């Protein structure tokens, strides 16, 4: 028995010696052999996680040098690899903030160009990250570059696709508008029947509301705390001021409701009224002194109080969604949730430069813009500026979140540029309306086209507004909704 055990031990030792020698020889050969694709594949496969009973079935790495991350990445297809790397690069740009966003976008743009040259389509996750990172730069030319690359890549399909649905401003044979595009009797008749663009003076409204609140608040404070400072004698005066102020505001703005309610109550109790009161009729607005009852006297105070006290997130998001949808569908590389005249005028002036200046684009990451100093270009800009107004008018009687004055301010800014900057004077003067009447007609037409655009695409605009109201939507997230990813 002892002899058999010794023989077995000797055989096991010999086998172990032979196996270790073979392993050493194979490793030395691999160490000095030139690398090849098949050898690399074999090494990756051999370094995959192995099961062993000693580890209770858990996965362990065969070699420390071959990480699970590299193995997992090698198993992805080319599209997933590009999307993963692009998402990581853009996340780094976003973490770096707006100050370093332009320099940080160099690598993502180069990666997009490489994927385009290789015919690899980037997935939605990578495009969303890229758009969000680009939005930090606040540069229309860089955004135009990104969108152009995404369109060439085949990942974005709906940017600027609704430009052909916009009806050009009609050229009247009678007045010969220099910025008109076609002579169509139906369009001219439509223009004549369009309502005027609403105008409000929200600065005056807010200031009057603040003044009214200050007077009433001061009187109430004297009534409440006047006794502590020996001001009891002012109490009758303050009561009179508060009573007159509140009564005037209520009667001036709710005259019809008061008359209607009073008439209904009187009719219900007609048998209880004295004979002289039965023949009395409600006063008319026209007979009221100082125009009380029409809202002309204190209407601005009520509207100002509404602006100060009313916070409607859903309403704000509806206007923002309208602006983003208009910009994206009309091919404008500006995704401001609240469009304004300054940004619009800057975009038009920027588009008049055929190529970016070299000192502004040392990394060559800016793209070209379509010239917006034209009839169609200005109309698209006005539709973008008036889209929030059209959205709010379609749902509410008063404008609170949108500002119709931005469109007029946009035209005024471009007119100032045409007068003061000879470089752009010729192109701008050819595109801008000549006088106030033509400007009003142009604004009315743009408002009507914005309303038509939003109504024809109601479902997608509503989906976008709901996403914004949820508080989680970014610019890239808005693009995902507009592309219906």
C-alpha positions in Angstrom: 0.0 0.0 0.0 2.8 2.5 0.8 4.5 1.7 -2.5 1.3 2.4 -4.4 0.9 5.8 -2.7 4.5 6.7 -3.4 4.0 5.9 -7.0 0.8 8.0 -7.3 2.5 10.9 -5.6 5.5 10.6 -8.0 3.1 10.5 -11.0 1.2 13.6 -9.9 4.4 15.5 -9.3 5.7 14.6 -12.7 2.4 15.6 -14.4 2.4 19.0 -12.6 6.1 19.6 -13.6 5.2 18.8 -17.3 2.1 21.2 -17.3 4.0 24.0 -15.7 6.8 23.7 -18.2 4.3 23.8 -21.1 2.7 26.9 -19.6 5.9 28.7 -19.2 7.0 27.9 -22.8 3.6 29.0 -24.2 3.7 32.3 -22.2 7.2 33.0 -23.4 6.2 32.4 -27.0 3.2 34.7 -26.7 5.2 37.4 -25.0 7.6 37.7 -27.9 5.1 36.9 -30.7 3.7 39.8 -32.8 0.1 40.7 -31.8 -2.7 39.6 -34.1 -6.4 40.0 -34.1 -7.1 36.3 -33.5 -4.5 36.2 -30.7 -6.1 39.2 -29.1 -9.6 37.6 -29.3 -8.2 34.5 -27.8 -6.7 36.4 -24.9 -9.9 38.3 -24.3 -11.9 35.1 -24.3 -9.4 33.4 -22.0 -9.5 36.3 -19.6 -13.3 36.2 -19.3 -14.7 35.5 -15.9 -14.4 31.9 -14.8 -16.6 29.9 -12.5 -15.0 27.9 -9.7 -16.5 25.9 -7.0 -14.0 27.4 -4.6 -15.7 30.7 -5.1 -19.2 29.4 -4.7 -20.0 29.9 -8.4 -18.9 33.6 -8.4 -17.2 35.2 -11.3 -13.5 36.0 -11.0 -11.1 37.7 -13.4 -8.6 35.3 -14.9 -5.9 38.0 -15.3 -5.5 41.3 -13.5 -4.4 43.1 -16.7 -7.6 42.4 -18.6 -10.5 44.4 -17.0 -14.1 43.5 -17.3 -14.8 47.0 -18.7 -12.6 46.4 -21.7 -14.2 43.0 -22.3 -17.7 44.5 -22.1 -16.8 47.4 -24.5 -15.3 45.0 -27.0 -18.6 43.1 -27.2 -20.5 46.3 -28.2 -21.2 47.0 -31.9 -19.7 50.1 -33.5 -22.9 52.2 -33.1 -23.1 51.5 -29.4 -19.4 52.3 -29.0 -19.7 55.6 -30.7 -22.8 56.5 -28.7 -21.2 55.5 -25.4 -18.1 57.5 -26.0 -20.0 60.5 -27.3 -22.3 60.5 -24.2 -19.2 60.4 -22.0 -17.5 63.3 -23.7 -20.6 65.4 -23.6 -21.1 64.6 -19.9 -17.6 65.9 -19.3 -18.5 69.1 -21.2 -21.7 69.6 -19.1 -19.8 69.0 -15.9 -17.3 71.6 -16.9 -20.0 74.3 -17.2 -20.6 77.0 -19.8 -17.2 78.7 -19.4 -15.3 75.8 -21.0 -18.1 74.4 -23.2 -16.7 75.6 -26.5 -13.3 74.0 -26.0 -14.9 70.9 -24.7 -17.1 70.5 -27.8 -14.1 69.9 -30.0 -13.8 66.2 -29.3 -17.5 65.4 -29.6 -17.7 67.3 -32.9 -14.7 65.4 -34.3 -16.3 62.1 -33.1 -19.5 63.0 -35.0 -17.5 63.7 -38.1 -15.7 60.4 -37.8 -19.0 58.5 -37.3 -20.4 60.2 -40.4 -17.4 59.3 -42.5 -17.7 55.7 -41.4 -21.5 55.6 -42.0 -22.4 54.9 -38.4 -25.6 56.4 -37.1 -25.5 57.7 -33.5 -28.3 56.7 -31.2 -30.7 59.1 -29.4 -28.9 59.0 -26.1 -25.7 60.4 -27.7 -27.6 63.1 -29.7 -29.5 64.2 -26.6 -26.2 64.6 -24.7 -24.6 66.4 -27.6 -27.4 69.0 -27.9 -27.4 69.6 -24.2 -23.7 70.2 -24.2 -24.0 72.5 -27.2 -26.7 74.5 -25.5 -24.3 75.5 -22.8 -22.2 77.4 -25.4 -25.1 79.7 -26.4 -23.6 79.9 -29.9 -26.0 79.7 -32.8 -23.2 78.7 -35.2 -22.0 75.8 -33.0 -25.6 74.6 -32.7 -26.0 74.9 -36.4 -22.8 72.8 -36.9 -24.1 70.1 -34.4 -27.5 69.9 -36.1 -26.0 69.7 -39.5 -23.8 66.8 -38.5 -26.8 65.1 -36.8 -28.8 65.5 -40.0 -26.0 64.1 -42.1 -25.7 61.3 -39.6 -29.3 60.4 -40.1 -30.1 60.7 -36.4 -32.2 63.9 -36.7 -35.0 63.9 -39.3 -37.4 66.7 -38.5 -35.3 69.8 -38.0 -36.5 72.5 -40.3 -39.0 70.3 -42.1 -42.0 72.6 -41.8 -40.5 75.6 -43.5 -42.4 74.8 -46.7 -45.7 75.0 -44.8 -45.3 78.7 -44.1 -47.4 81.0 -46.4 -45.2 83.9 -47.6 -46.4 87.4 -47.0 -48.6 88.5 -49.9 -47.5 91.3 -52.2 -50.3 93.8 -52.8 -50.5 95.3 -56.3 -52.0 98.4 -54.8 -49.3 99.2 -52.2 -46.4 97.2 -53.7 -44.8 96.0 -50.4 -41.1 95.6 -51.1 -41.0 92.5 -48.9 -44.0 90.7 -50.4 -43.5 87.3 -52.1 -46.5 86.7 -54.2 -49.6 88.4 -55.5 -52.6 86.3 -54.4 -56.0 87.8 -53.9 -57.0 85.2 -51.4 -54.0 86.0 -49.2 -54.6 89.7 -49.5 -58.2 89.2 -48.4 -57.0 87.1 -45.5 -54.5 89.8 -44.5 -57.2 92.4 -44.4 -59.4 90.3 -42.1 -56.6 89.4 -39.6 -56.9 90.9 -36.1 -54.3 93.3 -34.8 -51.5 92.0 -32.7 -52.4 92.7 -29.0 -50.5 95.4 -27.3 -50.1 95.8 -23.5 -48.0 98.1 -21.4 -47.0 95.7 -18.6 -44.5 98.1 -17.1 -47.3 100.7 -16.5 -49.7 98.0 -15.3 -47.2 96.6 -12.7 -46.2 100.1 -11.5 -49.9 101.1 -11.0 -50.6 97.8 -9.2 -47.6 98.4 -6.9 -48.8 102.0 -6.2 -52.4 100.8 -5.5 -51.1 98.0 -3.2 -48.9 100.5 -1.4 -51.7 102.9 -0.7 -54.1 100.3 0.5 -51.4 98.5 2.5 -50.4 101.7 4.2 -53.9 102.5 5.2 -54.5 99.1 6.6 -51.2 99.3 8.5 -52.3 102.6 10.1 -55.6 101.1 11.1 -53.9 98.1 12.7 -50.9 99.8 14.4 -51.8 103.5 14.5 -52.7 103.3 18.1 -49.2 102.4 19.0 -47.9 105.6 17.5 -50.7 108.0 18.4 -52.2 108.0 14.9 -55.8 107.2 15.9 -57.1 110.5 14.3 -56.1 109.2 10.9 -58.2 106.1 11.1 -61.4 107.6 9.6 -59.4 109.0 6.7 -57.7 105.7 6.0 -61.0 103.8 6.2 -62.5 106.2 3.6 -59.5 105.9 1.3 -59.5 102.1 1.4 -63.3 102.0 0.9 -63.2 104.3 -2.1 -60.2 102.6 -3.7 -61.6 99.0 -3.4 -65.1 100.1 -4.4 -63.9 101.9 -7.5 -61.8 99.0 -8.6 -64.6 96.5 -8.1 -67.3 98.6 -9.9 -65.0 99.6 -12.7 -63.9 96.1 -13.6 -66.9 94.0 -12.6 -69.7 96.4 -13.6 -71.5 93.9 -15.8 -71.4 91.1 -13.2 -72.7 93.5 -10.5 -75.6 94.7 -12.7 -76.4 91.1 -13.9 -76.4 89.8 -10.3 -78.4 92.7 -9.0 -81.0 92.3 -11.7 -81.3 88.6 -11.0 -81.8 89.2 -7.3 -84.4 91.9 -7.9 -86.3 89.7 -10.3 -86.4 86.8 -7.8 -87.7 89.1 -5.1 -89.9 91.3 -7.2 -93.0 90.8 -5.0 -91.1 92.1 -2.0 -89.8 95.3 -3.6 -91.6 98.6 -3.0 -93.7 100.0 -5.9 -91.2 102.7 -6.7 -88.2 100.3 -6.9 -90.0 98.0 -9.4 -89.8 100.6 -12.2 -86.1 101.4 -11.7 -83.6 100.1 -14.3 -79.9 99.4 -13.9 -77.6 102.2 -15.0 -75.7 101.9 -18.3 -71.9 102.1 -18.6 -72.2 105.1 -20.8 -74.0 107.1 -18.1 -71.4 106.3 -15.4 -69.2 109.3 -14.4 -65.5 109.2 -15.4 -66.0 106.1 -17.5 -66.4 103.9 -14.5 -67.6 100.4 -15.5 -65.6 100.2 -18.7 -62.3 99.2 -17.0 -60.5 102.1 -18.5 -59.9 103.8 -15.1 -58.5 101.0 -13.0 -58.3 98.1 -15.5 -54.5 98.4 -15.6 -54.4 98.0 -11.8 -56.2 94.7 -12.0 -54.0 93.5 -14.8 -50.9 94.5 -12.9 -52.1 92.7 -9.8 -52.8 89.6 -11.9 -49.2 89.7 -13.2 -47.8 90.1 -9.7 -49.9 87.5 -8.0 -50.6 85.0 -10.7 -48.0 82.2 -11.1 -49.1 79.6 -13.6 -46.3 77.1 -14.4 -48.5 75.2 -16.9 -49.2 78.4 -18.8 -45.5 79.3 -18.9 -44.6 75.9 -20.2 -47.1 76.0 -23.0 -45.6 79.3 -24.2 -42.1 77.8 -23.9 -43.1 74.7 -25.8 -44.5 76.9 -28.6 -41.3 78.8 -29.0 -39.1 75.7 -29.0 -41.3 73.9 -31.5 -41.4 76.9 -33.9 -37.6 77.3 -33.8 -37.0 73.6 -34.4 -39.6 73.1 -37.1 -38.5 76.2 -39.0 -34.8 75.4 -38.9 -33.7 78.2 -36.5 -30.7 77.2 -34.3 -32.0 79.1 -31.3 -33.8 77.1 -28.6 -34.5 79.9 -26.1 -37.5 78.9 -24.1 -38.4 82.6 -23.9 -37.6 84.3 -27.2 -36.7 88.0 -27.1 -36.0 90.7 -29.6 -32.2 91.0 -28.8 -31.5 87.4 -29.4 -33.5 87.4 -32.6 -31.8 90.5 -34.0 -28.3 89.1 -33.1 -29.2 85.8 -34.9 -30.1 87.8 -38.1 -26.9 89.9 -38.0 -24.8 86.8 -37.3 -26.4 85.0 -40.3 -25.3 87.7 -42.6 -21.7 86.6 -42.2 -21.1 83.9 -44.7 -18.4 82.2 -42.7 -17.3 82.5 -39.1 -14.4 84.7 -38.3 -11.2 82.8 -37.7 -10.5 84.5 -34.3 -13.9 83.5 -33.1 -13.5 79.9 -34.2 -9.9 78.8 -33.6 -11.0 75.2 -33.2 -13.2 75.2 -36.4 -16.3 74.1 -34.6 -18.8 76.7 -35.9 -21.1 76.0 -38.8 -22.7 78.2 -41.4 -26.1 79.8 -41.1 -28.8 80.5 -43.7 -29.1 84.2 -44.4 -32.1 85.4 -42.4 -31.9 89.0 -43.8 -34.6 88.1 -46.4 -38.4 88.1 -46.7 -38.7 84.4 -45.6 -36.0 84.7 -43.0 -37.6 87.7 -41.2 -41.0 86.0 -41.4 -39.6 82.8 -39.7 -38.0 85.0 -37.0 -41.3 86.8 -36.4 -43.2 83.5 -36.2 -40.7 82.3 -33.6 -41.1 85.5 -31.6 -44.9 85.4 -31.8 -45.4 81.7 -31.3 -45.8 82.0 -27.5 -48.3 84.9 -28.1 -50.4 82.7 -30.5 -50.3 79.8 -28.0 -51.5 81.9 -25.1 -54.2 83.7 -27.1 -55.6 80.3 -28.2 -56.2 79.3 -24.5 -56.5 82.5 -22.4 -58.2 85.9 -22.8 -55.2 87.9 -21.4 -51.5 87.7 -22.2 -49.5 86.9 -19.0 -46.5 84.7 -20.0 -45.8 85.9 -23.5 -44.9 89.4 -24.7 -46.2 90.6 -28.1 -43.9 93.7 -27.9 -40.9 91.5 -28.6 -41.8 91.2 -32.3 -42.0 95.0 -32.7 -38.8 95.4 -30.8 -37.1 92.9 -33.1 -38.1 95.0 -36.2 -37.0 98.2 -34.4 -33.6 96.8 -33.6 -32.9 95.7 -37.2 -34.1 99.1 -38.4 -31.5 100.7 -36.1 -28.8 98.4 -37.5 -29.8 99.3 -41.0 -29.4 103.0 -40.3 -26.2 102.7 -38.2 -24.3 99.9 -39.9 -23.5 100.4 -43.6 -22.2 96.8 -43.9 -25.7 95.4 -43.4 -27.8 98.4 -44.5 -28.6 97.2 -48.0 -29.7 93.7 -47.2 -31.7 94.8 -44.2 -33.5 97.6 -46.0 -34.6 95.2 -48.7 -36.1 92.8 -46.2 -37.6 95.2 -43.7 -41.0 96.9 -44.1 -40.9 100.6 -45.0 -43.4 102.1 -42.6 -45.5 101.4 -39.5 -48.5 100.3 -41.5 -46.5 97.7 -43.4 -44.9 96.6 -40.1 -48.3 96.1 -38.5 -49.5 94.0 -41.5 -46.3 91.9 -41.4 -46.8 91.3 -37.6 -50.4 90.3 -38.1 -49.5 87.9 -40.8 -46.7 86.3 -38.7 -49.0 85.9 -35.7 -51.6 84.2 -37.9 -49.0 81.8 -39.4 -47.7 81.0 -35.9 -51.2 80.2 -34.8 -51.7 78.0 -37.8 -48.4 76.2 -37.3 -49.2 75.4 -33.7 -52.8 74.2 -34.4 -51.7 71.9 -37.2 -49.2 70.3 -34.8 -51.2 70.4 -31.6 -50.3 66.9 -30.3 -46.6 67.3 -30.5 -46.7 70.8 -28.9 -48.9 69.5 -26.1 -46.5 66.6 -25.4 -43.6 69.1 -25.3 -45.4 71.4 -22.9 -46.2 68.5 -20.6 -42.6 67.5 -20.5 -41.5 71.0 -19.7 -44.2 71.2 -16.9 -42.7 68.0 -15.5 -39.5 69.9 -14.8 -37.2 67.3 -16.3 -36.9 68.4 -19.9 -33.6 69.8 -21.2 -33.0 71.2 -24.7 -31.8 67.7 -25.7 -34.9 66.2 -24.1 -37.1 68.6 -26.2 -35.3 67.4 -29.3 -36.1 63.8 -28.4 -39.8 64.7 -28.0 -39.9 66.6 -31.3 -38.2 63.7 -33.1 -40.5 61.3 -31.3 -37.7 59.1 -30.0 
